[in-house]
Amino acid sequence: FAGGGARAPRRVRAPFAVAPARPLLCLPDQMVFGQVVIGPPGSGKSTYCEGMRQYLEAAGRSVSVVNLDPANDLLPYEPAADIRELVSVEGAASACGLGPNGALVYCLEYLEANLDWLEGALSRAGSASYVLLDLPGQVELYTHYPVVRNVLQGLQRRGHRLCCVHLVDAHHCSDAEKFLSVLLVTLSTMVQLEMPQVNLLSKLDLVEAYGPLPFNLDFYTDVLEPARLLPHLQAAAYPPPAATAGPADSGEAAAPRRRGLEGFAARHLKLSAAICELVEDFGLVGFGAVAVDDSETMARALRSIDKANGYCFGATEGAPAGVFGCAAADLEWDDERVGSLQERFMGGGGGGGGGGGGD
């Protein structure tokens, strides 16, 4: 099958798909809490899943990791279930004559039509298990196609409590254009998926690998005034002539080309200003920060995720906690939440300073 429309409830079989084991129906008392890990390619999703698995097991939680990336055959963890047992990108591409991206979309749509396979995997994990779902990195799956949203909403309708964890490589903060793109993609993902979402800057220990940041860390985590990026975009769009001049850039013959570049840069800056205004008007985008090898950042991220998916209310850990008690627990001010991270991972410095008061 192809396309993103409604599917018949019958099981769809494909000649290249491995027949899944007979699924177990998820009973109402088998509610699963978990994280849906997404993010662009290279953001560290699989590494995060393995790091979070180790952290949760050290904390005494039973955890299962499910691979839902049909193109990922090099996993740093042992999956409790693997979508490649159901369908693979290679099989879809060869059977349907699809390219890599088309085959990936086909595999996710095949999963949507055979959601009972994933339901059975979660049921076998049991209600006592905390689940990590490792999804593909192709951004269009979350910003353009409804297939991931349909799969996740199907799981939530069956009583599972999931939180989307959106990872973004922290080194994008060093480039104003890249960070602006990150803001737009993150906002689009939040609006498209329509579920609780925690955004994290991953690989925090490498945040200044490409040079010092122009602002303090709290500017990138709180995203209070994204328009402050515009002067840096303008400086990149209009570099000093001496910085870019070459043999062909001198004389009257080069003047029309320079004017053309400046005109494109001006239009680009207007678009960037509109994106900044859009992100600020929605007021939804904010980031935590995490380094997989650092237990402090992992613990802080897990607290936010547990609040988002409801795990902190004690449904699986004994006496339930009060809503207001959970909301007020572990309250941190900016100097604790961001300041300590800046001192440890950025040497305590920053370029232009960020905004911020108390949480």
matplotlib code that plots the C-alpha trace (Angstrom):
import matplotlib.pyplot as plt

x = [0.0, 1.0, -0.2, -1.3, -5.1, -7.2, -6.4, -8.7, -8.4, -7.2, -3.6, -1.7, 1.0, 3.9, 6.1, 9.3, 7.9, 8.7, 5.6, 5.4, 4.6, 1.0, 0.5, -0.8, -3.7, -2.8, -5.2, -6.3, -4.1, -1.0, -0.5, 3.0, 4.9, 7.7, 9.6, 9.4, 12.9, 13.0, 15.3, 17.3, 20.0, 23.1, 21.5, 22.3, 18.9, 20.2, 23.1, 20.6, 18.3, 21.3, 22.4, 18.9, 18.4, 21.5, 20.5, 17.0, 18.3, 20.7, 17.8, 15.9, 13.4, 12.6, 13.2, 12.8, 14.1, 12.1, 13.8, 11.3, 13.9, 13.8, 17.0, 19.1, 20.9, 23.7, 22.2, 24.2, 21.5, 19.7, 16.2, 13.2, 11.5, 12.9, 10.7, 13.1, 11.4, 8.2, 9.5, 12.8, 13.8, 15.8, 12.9, 10.5, 12.9, 13.5, 9.9, 8.3, 11.0, 11.3, 14.2, 15.6, 13.1, 10.1, 10.9, 11.2, 7.8, 6.4, 7.8, 6.2, 2.9, 3.2, 3.7, 0.6, -1.5, 0.0, -0.1, -1.0, 2.6, 3.8, 1.0, 2.1, 5.7, 4.6, 2.3, 5.1, 7.2, 4.5, 3.0, 6.1, 8.4, 9.4, 9.7, 12.0, 10.9, 13.8, 12.4, 14.0, 15.7, 14.1, 12.5, 9.7, 8.2, 7.3, 6.7, 4.9, 3.5, 0.8, 2.0, 4.1, 1.3, -1.2, 1.0, 1.5, -2.1, -3.1, -0.9, -2.2, -5.8, -4.9, -4.0, -0.2, 1.4, 4.1, 6.2, 8.0, 11.7, 13.1, 16.9, 18.9, 22.7, 23.9, 26.6, 23.9, 23.8, 27.2, 25.6, 22.7, 21.2, 21.3, 19.7, 16.9, 16.2, 16.2, 13.6, 11.3, 11.7, 11.0, 7.9, 6.6, 7.2, 5.3, 2.4, 2.2, 2.6, 0.1, 1.5, 3.6, 7.1, 10.4, 13.1, 16.8, 20.1, 22.1, 25.9, 26.2, 29.8, 30.5, 28.5, 31.5, 33.3, 32.9, 33.8, 32.3, 28.7, 27.6, 25.1, 24.9, 23.4, 20.1, 19.4, 19.3, 17.4, 14.7, 14.3, 12.8, 14.0, 15.0, 15.1, 18.5, 19.8, 19.1, 22.3, 24.4, 22.5, 23.0, 26.7, 26.9, 24.8, 26.9, 30.5, 33.2, 34.4, 38.0, 36.9, 35.3, 37.1, 38.9, 40.4, 36.9, 35.3, 37.1, 36.1, 32.9, 32.1, 31.6, 29.2, 26.0, 26.9, 27.5, 24.2, 22.4, 23.9, 22.9, 19.4, 19.1, 20.6, 18.1, 15.1, 16.7, 16.9, 13.2, 12.3, 14.5, 12.8, 9.4, 10.5, 11.7, 8.4, 6.5, 8.5, 8.1, 4.3, 3.7, 5.8, 6.1, 9.7, 12.2, 15.1, 16.7, 20.3, 21.8, 25.1, 24.6, 27.7, 26.7, 24.2, 23.2, 21.9, 20.3, 18.5, 17.3, 16.0, 14.2, 12.4, 11.0, 10.0, 8.4, 6.2, 5.2, 4.1, 2.7, 5.1, 6.0, 2.5, 3.4, 1.2, 3.9, 6.0, 3.6, 1.7, 0.5, 2.0, -0.1, -0.4, 0.8, 3.5, 4.9, 4.6, 6.5, 9.1, 12.7, 12.1, 15.3, 16.4, 18.3, 21.6, 21.1, 19.4, 21.6, 24.3, 26.0, 25.8, 27.5, 30.3, 30.9, 30.5, 31.3, 33.9, 31.4, 31.5, 29.3, 29.3, 26.4, 24.6, 21.1, 17.9, 16.4, 15.1, 13.7, 11.7]
y = [0.0, 3.6, 7.0, 8.3, 7.7, 5.4, 1.7, -1.3, -3.1, -6.3, -7.4, -6.3, -8.8, -8.1, -10.6, -9.1, -8.8, -11.3, -12.6, -11.4, -13.6, -13.8, -10.6, -10.4, -7.9, -5.1, -5.2, -2.0, -2.9, -3.2, 0.5, 1.3, 4.5, 5.5, 7.9, 8.3, 9.4, 11.5, 14.0, 14.8, 12.3, 12.4, 13.8, 10.8, 9.0, 5.4, 6.5, 8.3, 5.3, 3.1, 5.8, 6.2, 2.4, 2.1, 5.1, 3.7, 0.2, 1.7, 3.5, 0.2, 0.5, -2.3, -0.9, -2.1, -0.5, -0.9, -0.1, 1.5, 2.6, 0.0, 1.4, 1.0, -2.3, -1.1, -0.7, 0.0, -1.8, -5.2, -4.4, -6.0, -5.7, -4.6, -3.3, -5.1, -8.3, -6.9, -5.0, -3.6, -0.6, -2.9, -5.2, -2.4, -0.7, -3.8, -5.0, -1.6, 0.1, 2.9, 5.1, 5.3, 8.0, 6.5, 3.0, 4.5, 6.1, 2.8, 0.9, 3.3, 3.2, -0.6, -0.4, 1.8, -0.8, -3.6, -1.7, -4.9, -6.0, -3.1, -3.5, -7.1, -6.0, -3.5, -6.1, -8.6, -5.9, -5.7, -2.9, -2.8, -1.9, 1.6, 1.7, 3.6, 3.8, 4.6, 6.2, 7.2, 10.5, 11.7, 15.0, 14.8, 11.9, 14.3, 17.6, 16.5, 12.9, 11.9, 8.3, 8.8, 10.8, 8.1, 5.4, 7.3, 8.3, 4.7, 3.7, 6.5, 5.5, 2.1, 3.7, 4.0, 7.1, 8.4, 11.5, 12.6, 13.4, 15.5, 15.6, 18.3, 18.4, 21.1, 22.3, 23.9, 26.6, 27.9, 28.8, 31.3, 30.0, 26.4, 27.2, 29.2, 26.1, 24.0, 26.3, 26.0, 22.2, 21.8, 23.9, 22.1, 18.8, 19.9, 21.1, 18.1, 15.3, 16.8, 15.0, 15.9, 16.8, 17.5, 19.1, 18.4, 19.8, 16.6, 16.1, 19.1, 18.2, 19.1, 22.3, 24.5, 22.1, 24.6, 27.7, 29.7, 30.5, 34.1, 34.0, 32.3, 28.9, 30.1, 32.0, 28.7, 26.8, 29.4, 30.8, 34.0, 36.5, 34.6, 37.9, 38.5, 36.1, 38.5, 40.7, 37.5, 36.4, 39.9, 39.7, 36.3, 37.7, 40.8, 39.8, 42.5, 42.8, 41.9, 38.7, 37.3, 39.2, 37.3, 38.0, 37.8, 40.1, 43.3, 45.8, 46.9, 43.4, 42.0, 44.8, 43.2, 39.9, 41.5, 43.4, 40.1, 38.4, 41.3, 41.2, 37.5, 38.1, 40.8, 38.6, 35.8, 38.1, 39.1, 35.4, 34.8, 37.7, 36.2, 32.8, 34.4, 36.2, 33.0, 31.0, 33.7, 34.1, 30.4, 30.4, 26.6, 26.0, 25.5, 23.1, 21.1, 20.0, 16.5, 14.7, 10.9, 10.3, 12.8, 11.5, 15.0, 16.1, 12.7, 12.9, 16.4, 15.4, 12.3, 14.5, 16.6, 13.6, 11.8, 14.9, 15.0, 11.3, 11.1, 8.6, 10.8, 10.5, 7.1, 4.9, 2.2, 3.0, 2.5, 5.4, 8.0, 11.4, 14.6, 16.7, 19.9, 18.0, 16.8, 20.2, 21.9, 19.1, 19.8, 23.5, 25.0, 28.5, 29.5, 29.6, 25.9, 24.7, 26.4, 28.2, 25.1, 23.5, 26.6, 26.5, 22.8, 22.5, 26.1, 27.2, 29.6, 32.0, 33.1, 35.7, 38.1, 36.9, 35.5, 36.6, 34.8, 35.1, 32.4, 29.4]
z = [0.0, -0.3, 0.8, 4.2, 4.2, 6.4, 6.4, 6.7, 10.0, 8.4, 8.6, 5.5, 4.2, 1.9, 0.2, 1.7, 5.3, 8.0, 9.5, 13.1, 16.1, 17.2, 19.2, 22.7, 23.1, 25.5, 28.4, 30.2, 33.2, 31.0, 30.5, 29.5, 30.2, 27.9, 25.6, 21.9, 20.8, 17.6, 16.1, 12.9, 11.7, 13.8, 16.9, 18.9, 19.3, 19.6, 21.8, 24.0, 24.2, 25.4, 27.9, 29.2, 29.4, 31.5, 33.7, 34.3, 35.1, 37.6, 39.2, 39.5, 36.7, 34.3, 30.8, 27.3, 24.1, 20.8, 17.5, 15.1, 12.5, 9.7, 8.2, 11.4, 11.6, 13.9, 17.3, 20.5, 22.6, 22.5, 21.3, 23.0, 19.5, 16.1, 13.3, 10.9, 12.0, 10.5, 7.5, 6.3, 4.1, 1.8, 1.2, 0.6, -1.8, -3.9, -3.9, -4.7, -6.7, -4.1, -3.1, 0.4, 1.7, -0.1, 1.3, 4.8, 4.5, 3.2, 6.2, 8.7, 6.9, 6.9, 10.7, 11.0, 9.2, 11.4, 14.7, 16.5, 16.1, 18.1, 20.5, 21.1, 21.7, 24.4, 25.9, 26.2, 27.9, 30.6, 32.6, 34.9, 32.0, 31.0, 27.1, 24.9, 21.2, 18.9, 15.7, 12.4, 11.9, 8.6, 9.5, 7.0, 8.9, 11.7, 9.8, 6.6, 6.9, 9.4, 9.7, 12.9, 14.5, 13.6, 15.1, 18.4, 18.7, 18.2, 21.1, 23.3, 22.6, 24.0, 27.3, 26.9, 28.4, 26.0, 25.8, 22.7, 23.3, 20.5, 20.3, 18.6, 18.3, 20.6, 18.2, 16.1, 18.7, 17.3, 14.0, 14.0, 10.7, 11.9, 15.2, 13.6, 11.4, 14.5, 16.1, 13.0, 12.8, 16.5, 16.4, 13.3, 15.0, 18.2, 16.2, 13.9, 16.5, 19.0, 22.1, 25.2, 24.0, 25.7, 23.6, 24.5, 23.2, 23.0, 23.1, 25.5, 26.1, 22.5, 22.5, 21.7, 19.4, 16.6, 18.5, 21.4, 21.4, 20.8, 23.7, 27.1, 27.3, 28.7, 25.5, 23.6, 26.2, 27.0, 23.5, 24.9, 22.2, 19.0, 17.1, 18.8, 16.3, 13.4, 13.8, 13.6, 10.5, 9.0, 9.6, 7.9, 5.0, 4.5, 5.2, 4.9, 1.3, 2.2, 3.8, 0.6, -2.2, -4.8, -8.3, -9.8, -7.2, -8.2, -10.8, -12.4, -13.8, -10.3, -9.2, -10.6, -9.0, -5.6, -5.8, -6.6, -3.6, -1.4, -2.7, -1.9, 1.5, 2.2, 1.3, 3.4, 6.4, 6.0, 6.0, 9.1, 10.9, 10.1, 11.4, 14.7, 15.1, 14.4, 17.0, 19.6, 19.0, 19.5, 22.7, 22.7, 22.0, 24.8, 25.4, 28.1, 27.8, 28.1, 27.8, 27.8, 29.9, 32.5, 35.2, 36.4, 33.0, 32.5, 35.8, 35.1, 31.6, 33.1, 35.7, 32.9, 30.9, 33.9, 34.4, 30.8, 30.5, 34.0, 35.4, 38.3, 39.6, 41.1, 39.0, 38.8, 41.9, 44.8, 46.5, 44.0, 44.3, 44.3, 41.2, 43.0, 44.8, 41.5, 39.9, 42.7, 43.2, 42.3, 41.5, 40.1, 39.4, 36.3, 38.1, 39.1, 35.9, 33.4, 35.2, 36.5, 33.0, 31.5, 34.0, 33.4, 29.6, 28.4, 30.9, 32.5, 29.6, 26.9, 24.1, 24.4, 27.5, 27.7, 29.3, 32.2, 35.7, 37.9, 36.8]

ax = plt.figure().add_subplot(projection="3d")
ax.plot(x, y, z, "-o")
ax.set_aspect("equal")
plt.show()
